[in-house]
Amino acid sequence: MNKLIKINPLDNVFAICNGILPGDEQEIDGVLVVFDKPLGLGHKIAARPILKGEQVIKFGVPIGSAIEDIPRGAHVHLHNLKSDYISTYTLDHEFISPK
Amino acid sequence: MSSLVQNNLKGYLRQDGRKGIRNLVVVAYLVECAHHVAREISTQFRNQQVHLIGFGGCYPNSYADKMMNALCTHQNVGAVLLVSLGCESFNRLRLQQTIEESGRPVKLVGIQSVGGTRKAIDEGIDFISSALEEIKSVPVVNISLSELSVGVVCGGSDATSGITSNPAVGNAFDLIIENGGTAIFENTGEMIGLEKIMSNRATTPLLADELKKAVEKAAKYYSIMGHGSFAPGNAEGGLTTLEEKSMGAYCKTGNSPVSGMIKPGDIPQKTGLYLMDIVPDGNPRFGFPNPNDSSEIAELIASGAHCVLFTTGRGSVVGSAIAPVIKVCANPETFKRMEEDMDINAGKILYNQATIKEVGQEIVQKILSLASGQQTCSEMLGHQEFVLGYKTFEPIGPSCLP
């Protein structure tokens, strides 16, 4: 069963639609990726190499930028992805309009 | 591409030309002091399409007034019983007049003037018995998707909501708009970070400004309320950034152009996709904009929604007075556990048993089924939640409805 789902064709990440276990294999773009840790429902996996500073696209829109190079198949989360807004938006700040 | 079945859809024709998919009687209390009498009356007619709504406040509020006027003349409503104590400040005579002018049977029972609880209950029961007979003669006519208005809320979200139920509802919304219908989304507090993407979908530049301002207002309002937006559980569930969380909620709006912006109780006069701005204007005065899902649902209905789509991951069970609520369950495990409460199992997308598009179509088909006599899970279980509190709004400007 395919454990990854691409929500929008523009996305550069997959969402996990079925929990991943260590040792699970998945072919992504013709390249075989072997996962080394368990990853739960809803977590993100790079669908292709994402360079540091490049925007991560999910739902067809940017959801933040990579803070390091992310290889294809790697877990995309707080350690390598940062909001383009306010890193975890704190609501006690005046609203800042996007550029 | 789509193969929607639109046969034998029936609506109840009202004098203003709107068509309802239900023909029910509303019992409305106009202050909390009249709540018990109203409830005693409505429970006499259990399972007979008699729904209880009301406003508990004794102080006047123009928002609540507008909501009650809109709800009592909703196209799903055939007749109305107003239950007043007698000394509250709600403008009962104007509400009664609004309902009369809409051509619906209406009666105002004043508990003080009729001589107390028991007499008020008896008068109310008499009226409803005759009203139920009278509304059987409301003309039944054909209705199509292009004449339906559908709202959406989400509640009890989890990591699956943004992957299954919400994009599926987005597809359903696009299908509704393609077919000439009307769809309403709300909760600007969940669009913080997306105001540019959302406002880019506006049909005019002036409307785009209004949409953007509405989200900015939400950001300020929630900031004053001290209500955070990213909980530790979000990250645990795989959500990394605020944009991502907002987008998970936002994708239920689909990809159609946004035709206008309304506030609760405003009824769009044209078809299309609308943002409902639910955040009060001015500084916070009465608490959180919508303290629970039911108050959001009531606002969508007041703005003319025939039915409301409710996406849930963890599993909400609520329905609503006046309009059916369709529960779209995001999480396949929740669906399995709470199947009797869930109308649509969007979680099967995760198991590759259906595509987002297929579930979107299934949702629209479910909406259509409501116009051919079928009930939602919450209707069958007797849910009739209703919540209405205090709010303050400025009227919308001309650029909101181009």
Chai-1 contact restraints between the chains, C-beta under 6 A:
chainA,res_idxA,chainB,res_idxB,connection_type,confidence,min_distance_angstrom,max_distance_angstrom,comment,restraint_id
A,A15,B,I163,contact,1.0,0.0,6.0,A-B,restraint_1
A,C17,B,L350,contact,1.0,0.0,6.0,A-B,restraint_2
A,L41,B,A159,contact,1.0,0.0,6.0,A-B,restraint_3
A,G42,B,A159,contact,1.0,0.0,6.0,A-B,restraint_4
A,G42,B,G237,contact,1.0,0.0,6.0,A-B,restraint_5
A,G42,B,G238,contact,1.0,0.0,6.0,A-B,restraint_6
A,H43,B,G238,contact,1.0,0.0,6.0,A-B,restraint_7
A,F59,B,M247,contact,1.0,0.0,6.0,A-B,restraint_8
A,F59,B,C251,contact,1.0,0.0,6.0,A-B,restraint_9
A,V61,B,I197,contact,1.0,0.0,6.0,A-B,restraint_10
A,V61,B,M247,contact,1.0,0.0,6.0,A-B,restraint_11
A,I63,B,T241,contact,1.0,0.0,6.0,A-B,restraint_12
A,I63,B,E243,contact,1.0,0.0,6.0,A-B,restraint_13
A,I63,B,E244,contact,1.0,0.0,6.0,A-B,restraint_14
A,G64,B,T241,contact,1.0,0.0,6.0,A-B,restraint_15
A,H77,B,T240,contact,1.0,0.0,6.0,A-B,restraint_16
A,L78,B,T240,contact,1.0,0.0,6.0,A-B,restraint_17
A,L81,B,T240,contact,1.0,0.0,6.0,A-B,restraint_18
A,S83,B,T241,contact,1.0,0.0,6.0,A-B,restraint_19
A,S83,B,L242,contact,1.0,0.0,6.0,A-B,restraint_20
A,Y85,B,G193,contact,1.0,0.0,6.0,A-B,restraint_21
A,Y85,B,L242,contact,1.0,0.0,6.0,A-B,restraint_22
A,T88,B,F230,contact,1.0,0.0,6.0,A-B,restraint_23
A,Y89,B,L242,contact,1.0,0.0,6.0,A-B,restraint_24
A,L91,B,Y222,contact,1.0,0.0,6.0,A-B,restraint_25
A,L91,B,S223,contact,1.0,0.0,6.0,A-B,restraint_26
A,D92,B,S223,contact,1.0,0.0,6.0,A-B,restraint_27
A,F95,B,E216,contact,1.0,0.0,6.0,A-B,restraint_28
A,F95,B,A219,contact,1.0,0.0,6.0,A-B,restraint_29
A,F95,B,K220,contact,1.0,0.0,6.0,A-B,restraint_30
A,P98,B,K196,contact,1.0,0.0,6.0,A-B,restraint_31
